[in-house]
Amino acid sequence: LSLNLAGNQQIGMGEGVAMLSRTLSADPPVTSLSLADCFIDDEGAMILAEALKYNTTLQELDLRHNSSLTPAVLQSLVSETLIPHNRTLRHLHVDDSLSQGCPDLQAYLKGNQRG
């Protein structure tokens, strides 16, 4: 099941990302989620990261075009949340400028490709 919320700027504002994270924590049957251009900032990314600790169904997450995300937070999300807790996410789409600042990202995703 794919869910495309791209361009929904309400997600990144107020309670939107928190409500979405609570849903993801409950492990819904969503395997692909696009949150591109949703105004998700560093705080919102960390809220999502908490949900990804418990989610075992999401395989693809698109966070492109969220210009307030920083490489430091992406690195933290990958090294402190995804690597120790999540083995199902296989594709994490972010802008090139973010992925270049996150050396653990490609290694993490490559490890999950092996299953």
Biopython code that builds the backbone (N, CA, C, O; Angstrom):
import numpy as np
from Bio.PDB.StructureBuilder import StructureBuilder

atoms = [
    (1, "LEU", "N", (0.841, -1.166, 0.000)),
    (1, "LEU", "CA", (0.000, 0.000, 0.000)),
    (1, "LEU", "C", (0.888, 1.231, 0.000)),
    (1, "LEU", "O", (1.745, 1.380, 0.871)),
    (2, "SER", "N", (0.692, 2.104, -0.959)),
    (2, "SER", "CA", (1.443, 3.352, -1.062)),
    (2, "SER", "C", (0.578, 4.515, -0.632)),
    (2, "SER", "O", (-0.618, 4.556, -0.921)),
    (3, "LEU", "N", (1.191, 5.463, 0.064)),
    (3, "LEU", "CA", (0.495, 6.655, 0.510)),
    (3, "LEU", "C", (1.299, 7.860, 0.056)),
    (3, "LEU", "O", (2.449, 8.032, 0.460)),
    (4, "ASN", "N", (0.698, 8.694, -0.783)),
    (4, "ASN", "CA", (1.369, 9.868, -1.317)),
    (4, "ASN", "C", (0.775, 11.120, -0.679)),
    (4, "ASN", "O", (-0.330, 11.537, -1.026)),
    (5, "LEU", "N", (1.509, 11.711, 0.247)),
    (5, "LEU", "CA", (1.095, 12.950, 0.899)),
    (5, "LEU", "C", (1.963, 14.116, 0.439)),
    (5, "LEU", "O", (1.974, 15.172, 1.072)),
    (6, "ALA", "N", (2.688, 13.930, -0.656)),
    (6, "ALA", "CA", (3.590, 14.960, -1.171)),
    (6, "ALA", "C", (2.846, 16.271, -1.391)),
    (6, "ALA", "O", (1.730, 16.300, -1.910)),
    (7, "GLY", "N", (3.499, 17.354, -0.982)),
    (7, "GLY", "CA", (2.935, 18.682, -1.171)),
    (7, "GLY", "C", (1.918, 19.082, -0.122)),
    (7, "GLY", "O", (1.413, 20.204, -0.154)),
    (8, "ASN", "N", (1.607, 18.195, 0.806)),
    (8, "ASN", "CA", (0.648, 18.499, 1.867)),
    (8, "ASN", "C", (1.402, 19.211, 2.989)),
    (8, "ASN", "O", (1.948, 18.573, 3.889)),
    (9, "GLN", "N", (1.420, 20.513, 2.920)),
    (9, "GLN", "CA", (2.220, 21.300, 3.851)),
    (9, "GLN", "C", (1.677, 21.271, 5.270)),
    (9, "GLN", "O", (2.385, 21.663, 6.198)),
    (10, "GLN", "N", (0.455, 20.825, 5.467)),
    (10, "GLN", "CA", (-0.105, 20.694, 6.808)),
    (10, "GLN", "C", (0.600, 19.595, 7.603)),
    (10, "GLN", "O", (0.584, 19.611, 8.834)),
    (11, "ILE", "N", (1.216, 18.643, 6.904)),
    (11, "ILE", "CA", (1.929, 17.556, 7.578)),
    (11, "ILE", "C", (3.061, 18.124, 8.428)),
    (11, "ILE", "O", (3.245, 17.711, 9.573)),
    (12, "GLY", "N", (3.811, 19.058, 7.879)),
    (12, "GLY", "CA", (4.973, 19.595, 8.575)),
    (12, "GLY", "C", (4.657, 20.711, 9.554)),
    (12, "GLY", "O", (5.560, 21.228, 10.211)),
    (13, "MET", "N", (3.419, 21.082, 9.659)),
    (13, "MET", "CA", (3.053, 22.182, 10.543)),
    (13, "MET", "C", (2.186, 21.675, 11.691)),
    (13, "MET", "O", (1.342, 20.799, 11.505)),
    (14, "GLY", "N", (2.400, 22.222, 12.849)),
    (14, "GLY", "CA", (1.548, 21.879, 13.976)),
    (14, "GLY", "C", (1.604, 20.414, 14.327)),
    (14, "GLY", "O", (2.686, 19.839, 14.441)),
    (15, "GLU", "N", (0.450, 19.807, 14.498)),
    (15, "GLU", "CA", (0.341, 18.419, 14.942)),
    (15, "GLU", "C", (0.389, 17.407, 13.799)),
    (15, "GLU", "O", (0.337, 16.204, 14.056)),
    (16, "GLY", "N", (0.484, 17.848, 12.563)),
    (16, "GLY", "CA", (0.423, 16.935, 11.420)),
    (16, "GLY", "C", (1.431, 15.809, 11.468)),
    (16, "GLY", "O", (1.064, 14.643, 11.326)),
    (17, "VAL", "N", (2.698, 16.137, 11.668)),
    (17, "VAL", "CA", (3.730, 15.108, 11.687)),
    (17, "VAL", "C", (3.590, 14.216, 12.925)),
    (17, "VAL", "O", (3.899, 13.026, 12.863)),
    (18, "ALA", "N", (3.135, 14.766, 14.028)),
    (18, "ALA", "CA", (2.939, 13.953, 15.237)),
    (18, "ALA", "C", (1.809, 12.946, 15.039)),
    (18, "ALA", "O", (1.931, 11.791, 15.447)),
    (19, "MET", "N", (0.720, 13.372, 14.423)),
    (19, "MET", "CA", (-0.394, 12.445, 14.166)),
    (19, "MET", "C", (0.040, 11.348, 13.201)),
    (19, "MET", "O", (-0.283, 10.178, 13.402)),
    (20, "LEU", "N", (0.766, 11.722, 12.164)),
    (20, "LEU", "CA", (1.259, 10.737, 11.204)),
    (20, "LEU", "C", (2.207, 9.749, 11.888)),
    (20, "LEU", "O", (2.157, 8.550, 11.613)),
    (21, "SER", "N", (3.049, 10.238, 12.758)),
    (21, "SER", "CA", (3.993, 9.377, 13.457)),
    (21, "SER", "C", (3.289, 8.379, 14.370)),
    (21, "SER", "O", (3.693, 7.219, 14.459)),
    (22, "ARG", "N", (2.257, 8.823, 15.036)),
    (22, "ARG", "CA", (1.494, 7.889, 15.877)),
    (22, "ARG", "C", (0.896, 6.773, 15.026)),
    (22, "ARG", "O", (0.866, 5.615, 15.442)),
    (23, "THR", "N", (0.425, 7.125, 13.842)),
    (23, "THR", "CA", (-0.127, 6.122, 12.933)),
    (23, "THR", "C", (0.958, 5.151, 12.479)),
    (23, "THR", "O", (0.740, 3.940, 12.465)),
    (24, "LEU", "N", (2.128, 5.676, 12.107)),
    (24, "LEU", "CA", (3.225, 4.811, 11.665)),
    (24, "LEU", "C", (3.698, 3.891, 12.782)),
    (24, "LEU", "O", (4.091, 2.755, 12.519)),
    (25, "SER", "N", (3.666, 4.363, 14.013)),
    (25, "SER", "CA", (4.074, 3.536, 15.155)),
    (25, "SER", "C", (3.170, 2.328, 15.333)),
    (25, "SER", "O", (3.593, 1.297, 15.857)),
    (26, "ALA", "N", (1.925, 2.459, 14.895)),
    (26, "ALA", "CA", (0.963, 1.364, 15.025)),
    (26, "ALA", "C", (1.151, 0.306, 13.936)),
    (26, "ALA", "O", (0.401, -0.669, 13.876)),
    (27, "ASP", "N", (2.156, 0.503, 13.075)),
    (27, "ASP", "CA", (2.518, -0.483, 12.053)),
    (27, "ASP", "C", (1.410, -0.741, 11.023)),
    (27, "ASP", "O", (1.023, -1.891, 10.813)),
    (28, "PRO", "N", (0.899, 0.311, 10.383)),
    (28, "PRO", "CA", (-0.119, 0.092, 9.354)),
    (28, "PRO", "C", (0.505, -0.605, 8.134)),
    (28, "PRO", "O", (1.730, -0.647, 8.015)),
    (29, "PRO", "N", (-0.316, -1.148, 7.231)),
    (29, "PRO", "CA", (0.224, -1.889, 6.091)),
    (29, "PRO", "C", (0.762, -0.996, 4.967)),
    (29, "PRO", "O", (0.712, -1.385, 3.800)),
    (30, "VAL", "N", (1.268, 0.175, 5.295)),
    (30, "VAL", "CA", (1.834, 1.092, 4.297)),
    (30, "VAL", "C", (3.284, 0.697, 4.052)),
    (30, "VAL", "O", (4.081, 0.625, 4.988)),
    (31, "THR", "N", (3.624, 0.441, 2.785)),
    (31, "THR", "CA", (4.993, 0.071, 2.453)),
    (31, "THR", "C", (5.759, 1.221, 1.802)),
    (31, "THR", "O", (6.990, 1.213, 1.780)),
    (32, "SER", "N", (5.035, 2.214, 1.270)),
    (32, "SER", "CA", (5.676, 3.348, 0.616)),
    (32, "SER", "C", (4.959, 4.627, 1.035)),
    (32, "SER", "O", (3.733, 4.715, 0.960)),
    (33, "LEU", "N", (5.737, 5.622, 1.477)),
    (33, "LEU", "CA", (5.166, 6.873, 1.959)),
    (33, "LEU", "C", (5.949, 8.041, 1.385)),
    (33, "LEU", "O", (7.161, 8.134, 1.576)),
    (34, "SER", "N", (5.257, 8.933, 0.681)),
    (34, "SER", "CA", (5.895, 10.131, 0.160)),
    (34, "SER", "C", (5.483, 11.335, 0.995)),
    (34, "SER", "O", (4.306, 11.685, 1.092)),
    (35, "LEU", "N", (6.495, 11.954, 1.593)),
    (35, "LEU", "CA", (6.316, 13.192, 2.353)),
    (35, "LEU", "C", (7.154, 14.299, 1.729)),
    (35, "LEU", "O", (7.606, 15.215, 2.416)),
    (36, "ALA", "N", (7.353, 14.203, 0.419)),
    (36, "ALA", "CA", (8.119, 15.227, -0.288)),
    (36, "ALA", "C", (7.378, 16.558, -0.239)),
    (36, "ALA", "O", (6.158, 16.609, -0.394)),
    (37, "ASP", "N", (8.129, 17.633, -0.022)),
    (37, "ASP", "CA", (7.594, 18.991, -0.040)),
    (37, "ASP", "C", (6.446, 19.177, 0.950)),
    (37, "ASP", "O", (5.419, 19.773, 0.623)),
    (38, "CYS", "N", (6.632, 18.664, 2.154)),
    (38, "CYS", "CA", (5.599, 18.760, 3.196)),
    (38, "CYS", "C", (6.005, 19.695, 4.340)),
    (38, "CYS", "O", (5.365, 19.695, 5.391)),
    (39, "PHE", "N", (7.056, 20.485, 4.147)),
    (39, "PHE", "CA", (7.547, 21.431, 5.159)),
    (39, "PHE", "C", (8.018, 20.721, 6.422)),
    (39, "PHE", "O", (7.917, 21.275, 7.516)),
    (40, "ILE", "N", (8.526, 19.513, 6.284)),
    (40, "ILE", "CA", (9.046, 18.793, 7.445)),
    (40, "ILE", "C", (10.427, 19.361, 7.771)),
    (40, "ILE", "O", (11.307, 19.436, 6.914)),
    (41, "ASP", "N", (10.591, 19.757, 9.028)),
    (41, "ASP", "CA", (11.859, 20.319, 9.482)),
    (41, "ASP", "C", (12.589, 19.295, 10.346)),
    (41, "ASP", "O", (12.172, 18.141, 10.443)),
    (42, "ASP", "N", (13.679, 19.728, 10.968)),
    (42, "ASP", "CA", (14.469, 18.811, 11.793)),
    (42, "ASP", "C", (13.650, 18.214, 12.932)),
    (42, "ASP", "O", (13.752, 17.020, 13.213)),
    (43, "GLU", "N", (12.850, 19.028, 13.578)),
    (43, "GLU", "CA", (12.017, 18.533, 14.681)),
    (43, "GLU", "C", (11.028, 17.478, 14.183)),
    (43, "GLU", "O", (10.838, 16.444, 14.825)),
    (44, "GLY", "N", (10.403, 17.744, 13.042)),
    (44, "GLY", "CA", (9.464, 16.788, 12.463)),
    (44, "GLY", "C", (10.144, 15.491, 12.066)),
    (44, "GLY", "O", (9.569, 14.413, 12.219)),
    (45, "ALA", "N", (11.367, 15.590, 11.556)),
    (45, "ALA", "CA", (12.110, 14.385, 11.174)),
    (45, "ALA", "C", (12.414, 13.524, 12.388)),
    (45, "ALA", "O", (12.368, 12.296, 12.307)),
    (46, "MET", "N", (12.722, 14.152, 13.506)),
    (46, "MET", "CA", (13.009, 13.380, 14.712)),
    (46, "MET", "C", (11.741, 12.734, 15.266)),
    (46, "MET", "O", (11.802, 11.646, 15.839)),
    (47, "ILE", "N", (10.608, 13.386, 15.104)),
    (47, "ILE", "CA", (9.330, 12.785, 15.506)),
    (47, "ILE", "C", (9.050, 11.565, 14.639)),
    (47, "ILE", "O", (8.628, 10.523, 15.142)),
    (48, "LEU", "N", (9.285, 11.694, 13.337)),
    (48, "LEU", "CA", (9.115, 10.542, 12.432)),
    (48, "LEU", "C", (10.083, 9.421, 12.793)),
    (48, "LEU", "O", (9.730, 8.243, 12.740)),
    (49, "ALA", "N", (11.287, 9.793, 13.155)),
    (49, "ALA", "CA", (12.297, 8.792, 13.506)),
    (49, "ALA", "C", (11.830, 7.929, 14.668)),
    (49, "ALA", "O", (12.043, 6.717, 14.670)),
    (50, "GLU", "N", (11.205, 8.541, 15.639)),
    (50, "GLU", "CA", (10.705, 7.782, 16.783)),
    (50, "GLU", "C", (9.699, 6.726, 16.327)),
    (50, "GLU", "O", (9.713, 5.599, 16.824)),
    (51, "ALA", "N", (8.828, 7.085, 15.383)),
    (51, "ALA", "CA", (7.846, 6.130, 14.858)),
    (51, "ALA", "C", (8.524, 4.999, 14.099)),
    (51, "ALA", "O", (8.073, 3.854, 14.152)),
    (52, "LEU", "N", (9.603, 5.313, 13.395)),
    (52, "LEU", "CA", (10.285, 4.300, 12.593)),
    (52, "LEU", "C", (10.991, 3.256, 13.450)),
    (52, "LEU", "O", (11.355, 2.192, 12.949)),
    (53, "LYS", "N", (11.187, 3.544, 14.729)),
    (53, "LYS", "CA", (11.750, 2.533, 15.628)),
    (53, "LYS", "C", (10.826, 1.330, 15.738)),
    (53, "LYS", "O", (11.284, 0.204, 15.930)),
    (54, "TYR", "N", (9.532, 1.566, 15.617)),
    (54, "TYR", "CA", (8.523, 0.525, 15.860)),
    (54, "TYR", "C", (7.863, 0.013, 14.588)),
    (54, "TYR", "O", (7.175, -1.007, 14.616)),
    (55, "ASN", "N", (8.060, 0.701, 13.489)),
    (55, "ASN", "CA", (7.395, 0.326, 12.246)),
    (55, "ASN", "C", (8.159, -0.804, 11.563)),
    (55, "ASN", "O", (9.379, -0.736, 11.412)),
    (56, "THR", "N", (7.437, -1.839, 11.152)),
    (56, "THR", "CA", (8.072, -2.975, 10.473)),
    (56, "THR", "C", (7.527, -3.205, 9.069)),
    (56, "THR", "O", (7.807, -4.236, 8.457)),
    (57, "THR", "N", (6.754, -2.259, 8.556)),
    (57, "THR", "CA", (6.166, -2.443, 7.222)),
    (57, "THR", "C", (6.687, -1.455, 6.187)),
    (57, "THR", "O", (6.732, -1.781, 5.000)),
    (58, "LEU", "N", (7.079, -0.263, 6.605)),
    (58, "LEU", "CA", (7.499, 0.767, 5.652)),
    (58, "LEU", "C", (8.825, 0.389, 5.007)),
    (58, "LEU", "O", (9.812, 0.133, 5.697)),
    (59, "GLN", "N", (8.838, 0.355, 3.679)),
    (59, "GLN", "CA", (10.043, 0.012, 2.939)),
    (59, "GLN", "C", (10.612, 1.201, 2.182)),
    (59, "GLN", "O", (11.790, 1.204, 1.822)),
    (60, "GLU", "N", (9.787, 2.208, 1.938)),
    (60, "GLU", "CA", (10.228, 3.364, 1.157)),
    (60, "GLU", "C", (9.659, 4.638, 1.763)),
    (60, "GLU", "O", (8.463, 4.731, 2.037)),
    (61, "LEU", "N", (10.542, 5.627, 1.971)),
    (61, "LEU", "CA", (10.142, 6.912, 2.525)),
    (61, "LEU", "C", (10.786, 8.018, 1.701)),
    (61, "LEU", "O", (12.001, 8.023, 1.501)),
    (62, "ASP", "N", (9.981, 8.941, 1.228)),
    (62, "ASP", "CA", (10.465, 10.061, 0.417)),
    (62, "ASP", "C", (10.373, 11.346, 1.234)),
    (62, "ASP", "O", (9.285, 11.804, 1.580)),
    (63, "LEU", "N", (11.534, 11.913, 1.533)),
    (63, "LEU", "CA", (11.606, 13.181, 2.269)),
    (63, "LEU", "C", (12.232, 14.294, 1.431)),
    (63, "LEU", "O", (12.709, 15.287, 1.981)),
    (64, "ARG", "N", (12.234, 14.140, 0.121)),
    (64, "ARG", "CA", (12.824, 15.168, -0.741)),
    (64, "ARG", "C", (12.049, 16.477, -0.657)),
    (64, "ARG", "O", (10.863, 16.505, -0.329)),
    (65, "HIS", "N", (12.745, 17.539, -0.957)),
    (65, "HIS", "CA", (12.170, 18.890, -1.062)),
    (65, "HIS", "C", (11.589, 19.397, 0.257)),
    (65, "HIS", "O", (10.627, 20.165, 0.263)),
    (66, "ASN", "N", (12.160, 18.974, 1.346)),
    (66, "ASN", "CA", (11.846, 19.538, 2.661)),
    (66, "ASN", "C", (13.079, 20.339, 3.065)),
    (66, "ASN", "O", (13.967, 19.837, 3.754)),
    (67, "SER", "N", (13.114, 21.583, 2.625)),
    (67, "SER", "CA", (14.339, 22.389, 2.673)),
    (67, "SER", "C", (14.811, 22.715, 4.085)),
    (67, "SER", "O", (15.941, 23.174, 4.249)),
    (68, "SER", "N", (14.003, 22.501, 5.092)),
    (68, "SER", "CA", (14.423, 22.804, 6.460)),
    (68, "SER", "C", (15.152, 21.638, 7.126)),
    (68, "SER", "O", (15.651, 21.783, 8.242)),
    (69, "LEU", "N", (15.220, 20.495, 6.465)),
    (69, "LEU", "CA", (15.973, 19.359, 7.012)),
    (69, "LEU", "C", (17.473, 19.628, 6.871)),
    (69, "LEU", "O", (17.920, 20.170, 5.861)),
    (70, "THR", "N", (18.234, 19.251, 7.876)),
    (70, "THR", "CA", (19.677, 19.462, 7.821)),
    (70, "THR", "C", (20.415, 18.120, 7.796)),
    (70, "THR", "O", (19.902, 17.113, 8.285)),
    (71, "PRO", "N", (21.627, 18.115, 7.218)),
    (71, "PRO", "CA", (22.410, 16.875, 7.188)),
    (71, "PRO", "C", (22.680, 16.306, 8.581)),
    (71, "PRO", "O", (22.692, 15.087, 8.751)),
    (72, "ALA", "N", (22.894, 17.153, 9.564)),
    (72, "ALA", "CA", (23.189, 16.668, 10.913)),
    (72, "ALA", "C", (22.022, 15.863, 11.478)),
    (72, "ALA", "O", (22.232, 14.827, 12.110)),
    (73, "VAL", "N", (20.807, 16.327, 11.256)),
    (73, "VAL", "CA", (19.635, 15.602, 11.759)),
    (73, "VAL", "C", (19.422, 14.319, 10.967)),
    (73, "VAL", "O", (19.062, 13.292, 11.542)),
    (74, "LEU", "N", (19.638, 14.362, 9.673)),
    (74, "LEU", "CA", (19.523, 13.132, 8.879)),
    (74, "LEU", "C", (20.543, 12.099, 9.362)),
    (74, "LEU", "O", (20.209, 10.923, 9.501)),
    (75, "GLN", "N", (21.772, 12.522, 9.616)),
    (75, "GLN", "CA", (22.802, 11.608, 10.117)),
    (75, "GLN", "C", (22.375, 11.016, 11.460)),
    (75, "GLN", "O", (22.544, 9.820, 11.696)),
    (76, "SER", "N", (21.830, 11.842, 12.325)),
    (76, "SER", "CA", (21.359, 11.373, 13.631)),
    (76, "SER", "C", (20.215, 10.379, 13.468)),
    (76, "SER", "O", (20.178, 9.347, 14.137)),
    (77, "LEU", "N", (19.287, 10.695, 12.576)),
    (77, "LEU", "CA", (18.147, 9.812, 12.321)),
    (77, "LEU", "C", (18.640, 8.432, 11.877)),
    (77, "LEU", "O", (18.161, 7.405, 12.357)),
    (78, "VAL", "N", (19.598, 8.428, 10.962)),
    (78, "VAL", "CA", (20.108, 7.155, 10.445)),
    (78, "VAL", "C", (20.916, 6.416, 11.509)),
    (78, "VAL", "O", (20.670, 5.236, 11.762)),
    (79, "SER", "N", (21.874, 7.094, 12.132)),
    (79, "SER", "CA", (22.790, 6.389, 13.037)),
    (79, "SER", "C", (22.169, 6.036, 14.384)),
    (79, "SER", "O", (22.509, 5.005, 14.964)),
    (80, "GLU", "N", (21.267, 6.869, 14.892)),
    (80, "GLU", "CA", (20.720, 6.632, 16.222)),
    (80, "GLU", "C", (19.350, 5.948, 16.217)),
    (80, "GLU", "O", (18.947, 5.360, 17.221)),
    (81, "THR", "N", (18.645, 6.022, 15.106)),
    (81, "THR", "CA", (17.307, 5.439, 15.059)),
    (81, "THR", "C", (17.218, 4.285, 14.073)),
    (81, "THR", "O", (16.871, 3.166, 14.450)),
    (82, "LEU", "N", (17.530, 4.553, 12.821)),
    (82, "LEU", "CA", (17.325, 3.522, 11.802)),
    (82, "LEU", "C", (18.290, 2.347, 11.949)),
    (82, "LEU", "O", (17.860, 1.194, 11.925)),
    (83, "ILE", "N", (19.576, 2.618, 12.100)),
    (83, "ILE", "CA", (20.552, 1.520, 12.169)),
    (83, "ILE", "C", (20.256, 0.576, 13.329)),
    (83, "ILE", "O", (20.229, -0.637, 13.121)),
    (84, "PRO", "N", (20.032, 1.086, 14.550)),
    (84, "PRO", "CA", (19.796, 0.127, 15.637)),
    (84, "PRO", "C", (18.384, -0.447, 15.716)),
    (84, "PRO", "O", (18.185, -1.469, 16.372)),
    (85, "HIS", "N", (17.391, 0.180, 15.067)),
    (85, "HIS", "CA", (16.007, -0.231, 15.318)),
    (85, "HIS", "C", (15.197, -0.671, 14.101)),
    (85, "HIS", "O", (14.233, -1.419, 14.260)),
    (86, "ASN", "N", (15.549, -0.240, 12.903)),
    (86, "ASN", "CA", (14.675, -0.486, 11.757)),
    (86, "ASN", "C", (15.412, -1.282, 10.694)),
    (86, "ASN", "O", (16.470, -0.867, 10.221)),
    (87, "ARG", "N", (14.854, -2.423, 10.320)),
    (87, "ARG", "CA", (15.472, -3.274, 9.297)),
    (87, "ARG", "C", (14.610, -3.420, 8.047)),
    (87, "ARG", "O", (14.953, -4.197, 7.156)),
    (88, "THR", "N", (13.505, -2.696, 7.962)),
    (88, "THR", "CA", (12.619, -2.860, 6.810)),
    (88, "THR", "C", (12.743, -1.750, 5.783)),
    (88, "THR", "O", (12.459, -1.976, 4.606)),
    (89, "LEU", "N", (13.159, -0.555, 6.190)),
    (89, "LEU", "CA", (13.264, 0.560, 5.258)),
    (89, "LEU", "C", (14.391, 0.298, 4.270)),
    (89, "LEU", "O", (15.542, 0.120, 4.667)),
    (90, "ARG", "N", (14.061, 0.275, 2.989)),
    (90, "ARG", "CA", (15.044, -0.033, 1.958)),
    (90, "ARG", "C", (15.375, 1.158, 1.075)),
    (90, "ARG", "O", (16.425, 1.178, 0.433)),
    (91, "HIS", "N", (14.498, 2.144, 1.035)),
    (91, "HIS", "CA", (14.711, 3.332, 0.213)),
    (91, "HIS", "C", (14.325, 4.565, 1.025)),
    (91, "HIS", "O", (13.175, 4.715, 1.437)),
    (92, "LEU", "N", (15.291, 5.434, 1.247)),
    (92, "LEU", "CA", (15.050, 6.708, 1.905)),
    (92, "LEU", "C", (15.498, 7.786, 0.935)),
    (92, "LEU", "O", (16.694, 8.005, 0.744)),
    (93, "HIS", "N", (14.538, 8.452, 0.329)),
    (93, "HIS", "CA", (14.829, 9.460, -0.674)),
    (93, "HIS", "C", (14.953, 10.827, -0.009)),
    (93, "HIS", "O", (14.021, 11.309, 0.635)),
    (94, "VAL", "N", (16.117, 11.439, -0.176)),
    (94, "VAL", "CA", (16.362, 12.784, 0.330)),
    (94, "VAL", "C", (17.101, 13.562, -0.760)),
    (94, "VAL", "O", (17.615, 12.979, -1.714)),
    (95, "ASP", "N", (17.145, 14.870, -0.605)),
    (95, "ASP", "CA", (17.876, 15.695, -1.566)),
    (95, "ASP", "C", (19.361, 15.353, -1.517)),
    (95, "ASP", "O", (19.877, 14.958, -0.472)),
    (96, "ASP", "N", (20.047, 15.504, -2.649)),
    (96, "ASP", "CA", (21.469, 15.172, -2.731)),
    (96, "ASP", "C", (22.301, 15.907, -1.690)),
    (96, "ASP", "O", (23.232, 15.335, -1.123)),
    (97, "SER", "N", (21.976, 17.158, -1.437)),
    (97, "SER", "CA", (22.752, 17.927, -0.463)),
    (97, "SER", "C", (22.659, 17.312, 0.929)),
    (97, "SER", "O", (23.601, 17.423, 1.714)),
    (98, "LEU", "N", (21.547, 16.670, 1.243)),
    (98, "LEU", "CA", (21.402, 15.990, 2.529)),
    (98, "LEU", "C", (22.161, 14.672, 2.554)),
    (98, "LEU", "O", (22.861, 14.372, 3.521)),
    (99, "SER", "N", (22.024, 13.889, 1.499)),
    (99, "SER", "CA", (22.652, 12.568, 1.505)),
    (99, "SER", "C", (24.174, 12.677, 1.529)),
    (99, "SER", "O", (24.842, 11.803, 2.082)),
    (100, "GLN", "N", (24.727, 13.724, 0.945)),
    (100, "GLN", "CA", (26.174, 13.911, 0.967)),
    (100, "GLN", "C", (26.681, 14.191, 2.377)),
    (100, "GLN", "O", (27.837, 13.909, 2.691)),
    (101, "GLY", "N", (25.820, 14.745, 3.227)),
    (101, "GLY", "CA", (26.204, 15.034, 4.596)),
    (101, "GLY", "C", (25.892, 13.902, 5.557)),
    (101, "GLY", "O", (26.007, 14.061, 6.773)),
    (102, "CYS", "N", (25.496, 12.759, 5.014)),
    (102, "CYS", "CA", (25.116, 11.625, 5.863)),
    (102, "CYS", "C", (25.845, 10.365, 5.394)),
    (102, "CYS", "O", (25.304, 9.588, 4.607)),
    (103, "PRO", "N", (27.062, 10.168, 5.874)),
    (103, "PRO", "CA", (27.852, 9.029, 5.389)),
    (103, "PRO", "C", (27.258, 7.658, 5.711)),
    (103, "PRO", "O", (27.552, 6.687, 5.013)),
    (104, "ASP", "N", (26.434, 7.559, 6.744)),
    (104, "ASP", "CA", (25.879, 6.253, 7.115)),
    (104, "ASP", "C", (24.671, 5.841, 6.279)),
    (104, "ASP", "O", (24.267, 4.678, 6.317)),
    (105, "LEU", "N", (24.090, 6.768, 5.529)),
    (105, "LEU", "CA", (22.833, 6.489, 4.833)),
    (105, "LEU", "C", (22.952, 5.347, 3.833)),
    (105, "LEU", "O", (22.181, 4.390, 3.903)),
    (106, "GLN", "N", (23.889, 5.425, 2.917)),
    (106, "GLN", "CA", (23.995, 4.403, 1.876)),
    (106, "GLN", "C", (24.361, 3.040, 2.455)),
    (106, "GLN", "O", (23.847, 2.018, 2.000)),
    (107, "ALA", "N", (25.232, 3.013, 3.441)),
    (107, "ALA", "CA", (25.602, 1.738, 4.067)),
    (107, "ALA", "C", (24.398, 1.109, 4.752)),
    (107, "ALA", "O", (24.194, -0.102, 4.670)),
    (108, "TYR", "N", (23.596, 1.933, 5.432)),
    (108, "TYR", "CA", (22.398, 1.428, 6.095)),
    (108, "TYR", "C", (21.430, 0.825, 5.082)),
    (108, "TYR", "O", (20.948, -0.293, 5.264)),
    (109, "LEU", "N", (21.147, 1.572, 4.011)),
    (109, "LEU", "CA", (20.189, 1.091, 3.011)),
    (109, "LEU", "C", (20.714, -0.154, 2.303)),
    (109, "LEU", "O", (19.949, -1.076, 2.022)),
    (110, "LYS", "N", (22.006, -0.185, 2.015)),
    (110, "LYS", "CA", (22.596, -1.354, 1.366)),
    (110, "LYS", "C", (22.456, -2.587, 2.263)),
    (110, "LYS", "O", (22.162, -3.679, 1.776)),
    (111, "GLY", "N", (22.664, -2.415, 3.559)),
    (111, "GLY", "CA", (22.502, -3.514, 4.498)),
    (111, "GLY", "C", (21.083, -4.043, 4.528)),
    (111, "GLY", "O", (20.874, -5.248, 4.663)),
    (112, "ASN", "N", (20.108, -3.161, 4.406)),
    (112, "ASN", "CA", (18.707, -3.589, 4.414)),
    (112, "ASN", "C", (18.310, -4.253, 3.103)),
    (112, "ASN", "O", (17.344, -5.016, 3.081)),
    (113, "GLN", "N", (19.008, -3.993, 2.031)),
    (113, "GLN", "CA", (18.707, -4.639, 0.758)),
    (113, "GLN", "C", (18.948, -6.140, 0.858)),
    (113, "GLN", "O", (18.283, -6.930, 0.188)),
    (114, "ARG", "N", (19.890, -6.521, 1.691)),
    (114, "ARG", "CA", (20.211, -7.944, 1.845)),
    (114, "ARG", "C", (19.164, -8.677, 2.676)),
    (114, "ARG", "O", (19.156, -9.906, 2.741)),
    (115, "GLY", "N", (18.286, -7.912, 3.309)),
    (115, "GLY", "CA", (17.201, -8.536, 4.023)),
    (115, "GLY", "C", (17.424, -8.714, 5.462)),
    (115, "GLY", "O", (16.557, -9.237, 6.161)),
]
sb = StructureBuilder()
sb.init_structure("model")
sb.init_model(0)
sb.init_chain("A")
sb.init_seg("    ")
for serial, (resi, resn, name, xyz) in enumerate(atoms, 1):
    if name == "N":
        sb.init_residue(resn, " ", resi, " ")
    sb.init_atom(name, np.array(xyz, "f"), 0.0, 1.0, " ", f" {name:<3s}", serial, name[0])
structure = sb.get_structure()
